[in-house]
Amino acid sequence: MKRIVSTIVLAAAFDALACAGPVLPTIQTLPASGDVAGPPGTAVGWGFTLSYLGPADWVVLNDSNFTGSTVFGSYLDYLTLPTAPFYVVGPAPESASITQPWDLSATLGLGEFDINSTVPPGTVIPGDIAVDYSLFSQDPNDPAFDAGSFVSAGTLDAPVEIMVAPEPGSMLFIGMALLSFVLAIRRRGPLLTKINDQN
C-alpha cells in the first residue's frame, strides 16, 4: 500500500512539473514601480533587475522598446548602443540575477524617454517597457560558444508611467508667490486688529 501511495504522489509531482511549463526569466524596472518624473525638455529612464532561475540555460538581453504613446517624446534604447554591456544571466559561472541602475551620463539601464519641451506639466504618459531576450543552452561568454545553442526568444514586459513635472524655475516662482502671500496676510493681521480696536 505504501508503495502505491508513493508512486501516486511521485506521478502527481512529475505531472505538476510538466504542466508548469518552462521557467521564464523575469525583469523588474528600477524604480520598481516603473514611475518616473521629469520636467519638459528632460530625459527620464529606467534601470532593471534581470533574474533567471532556469535549470541549464542562459538569457541574453537584446533590446528594449517603449510601447506607449510617443506623442509627448521619444524613447532611446540603451541595450542596442555600441557601448552597452553584454547582459547575461544563468548558471555558473554567470549570476542568476543582475542589477543595473539607470545612468543617463553613462547610458546604462534599459533606456531613456526624452520628454518634449512643449509637454504641459501634469501630463501623465503611461506605457510598457518591452525587453526582447534570447535563451541559449550554452554560456554566451564561453570562448567555445556556438550560436547553434540558441533555444528560443521572448519578450518581457514591465508597466511604466512618466509624470511630466513642473520646471524647477516655475516651482521656485510659485513658492516665492506663496511666501509673499503668507507674509502679506501676516502683516495685515495686526493692521486689521488696530482698525477694529479704534471702532
Secondary structure, 3 states (H helix, E strand, C coil): CHHHHHHHHHHHHHHHHHHHCCCCCEEEEECCCCEEEECCCCEEEEEEEEECCCCCCEEEEEEEEECCCCCCEEEEECCCCCCCCCCEECCCCCCCEEEECCECCCCECCEEEEECCCCCCCCEEEEEEEEEEEEECCCCCCCCCCHHHEEEEEEEEEEEEEEECCCHHHHHHHHHHHHHHHHHHHHHHHHHHHHHHHC
